[in-house]
């Protein structure tokens, strides 16, 4: 068998393998397309909290707004945060303590 024929067979094998992989991926994608992203009935407590938040059924009817003084303090905290240099790296002992 000549080198050219071997090269052509290798190329054909690669193309065939690529087509098989592409068809498999398309089949998996089509199977997932019918599944909803969010379940109708949440199964875990976390899913129930997320659904409650998403639907907005427990949202407060009272409009919540900050006073001008609160907004000013918030903006000042933001501006003050820019005055601290960002360290090159965070060491294990740099962040305070944490008890388990």
C-alpha positions in Angstrom: 0.0 0.0 0.0 1.4 3.4 -1.0 2.0 6.2 1.4 -0.6 8.3 -0.5 -3.3 5.7 0.0 -2.5 5.4 3.7 -2.8 9.2 4.1 -6.1 9.2 2.3 -7.4 6.4 4.5 -6.3 8.3 7.6 -8.0 11.4 6.4 -11.2 9.5 5.6 -11.1 7.9 9.0 -10.7 11.3 10.7 -13.5 12.8 8.7 -15.8 9.8 9.5 -14.9 10.1 13.2 -15.6 13.8 13.2 -19.0 13.2 11.6 -19.9 10.6 14.2 -19.0 12.9 17.0 -21.0 15.8 15.4 -24.0 13.6 15.0 -23.8 12.4 18.6 -23.5 16.0 19.9 -26.5 17.0 17.8 -28.5 14.1 19.2 -27.7 15.1 22.8 -28.5 18.7 22.0 -31.9 17.8 20.5 -32.7 15.6 23.5 -32.0 18.5 25.9 -33.9 21.0 23.9 -37.3 19.6 25.1 -36.4 19.7 28.8 -37.4 22.9 30.6 -34.7 25.0 32.2 -36.8 25.4 35.4 -38.8 22.6 36.9 -42.5 23.2 37.4 -42.3 21.8 41.0 -39.1 22.6 42.8 -37.5 19.6 44.4 -35.2 21.2 46.9 -35.5 24.0 49.4 -33.0 26.0 47.4 -35.1 25.6 44.3 -38.2 26.7 46.2 -36.4 29.8 47.5 -35.1 30.6 44.0 -38.6 30.2 42.5 -40.1 32.4 45.1 -37.5 35.1 44.3 -37.9 34.7 40.6 -41.7 34.9 40.6 -41.8 37.9 43.0 -44.8 36.5 44.9 -43.4 37.4 48.3 -42.1 40.8 47.3 -42.8 43.8 49.5 -45.6 46.1 48.3 -43.9 49.0 50.0 -41.4 50.8 47.8 -38.0 50.7 49.5 -35.7 53.7 48.9 -32.7 55.1 50.6 -32.6 58.5 52.2 -30.2 61.1 50.8 -28.0 60.6 53.8 -27.9 56.8 53.3 -27.1 57.2 49.6 -24.3 59.7 50.5 -22.7 57.2 53.0 -23.0 54.4 50.5 -21.2 56.5 47.8 -18.6 57.5 50.3 -17.9 53.9 51.2 -17.5 53.1 47.5 -15.1 56.0 46.9 -13.1 55.1 50.0 -12.7 51.5 48.8 -10.6 52.8 45.9 -8.0 54.4 48.2 -6.8 50.9 49.4 -4.1 49.3 47.3 -4.9 45.9 45.8 -2.3 43.5 47.1 -0.2 41.4 44.7 -1.5 38.3 46.4 -3.6 37.4 49.4 -1.7 35.3 51.9 -3.3 32.9 54.3 -2.7 35.1 57.3 -3.7 38.4 55.6 -7.5 38.1 55.9 -8.0 37.9 59.6 -9.1 34.8 61.4 -11.7 32.2 60.8 -12.9 29.7 63.4 -14.5 26.5 62.5 
